[in-house]
Amino acid sequence: MADARIWVDADACPVVIKEILFRAADRTQVLVTLVANQAIRVPRSRFIKTVQVSSGFDVADNEIVKRMAAGDLVITADIPLAAEAIEKGGLALSPRGELHTAEDIGARLNMRDFMDTMRSSGVEVGGGPPPLSQSDRMAFANRLDAWLAKAK
């Protein structure tokens, strides 16, 4: 895992989470690559890269899965992308600090699909996730630090 990388599904990643990742990249010298379908401003660092992909459904997700390797960490709130990363031998961490594993990703996918079915049949299902809280940020930073400690 010495060459493990961090891949970020950057289009929907909150700014505060990106800032945590930028500091971690420079502190630990782990390569962080942000993948998005628009230009993203990042600090100058040899440990922070960006990849801009064309817009379209799942284009950024597919690029992350294509480029990542076993042992890499994918930062995403997208459950199907998390599942693909895990299937490829990586780990997935949501911006809220939820670490997705092979043991729980199937249940999370099923719940996501169920909620999609409910919405598409006209049932009102919640109003989306609440804003990122301070405890979400702390959970993310703690899980990231634990992964970085293992990666080194």
Secondary structure, DSSP 4 states (H G I P E B T S, - for coil): -TT--EEEETTS--HHHHHHHHHHHHHHT--EEEEESS-----S-TTEEEEE---STTHHHHHHHHH--TT-EEE-S-HHHHHHHHHTT-EEE-TTSPEE-TTTHHHHHHHHHHHHHHHHTT----SSPPPPPHHHHHHHHHHHHHHHHHH-
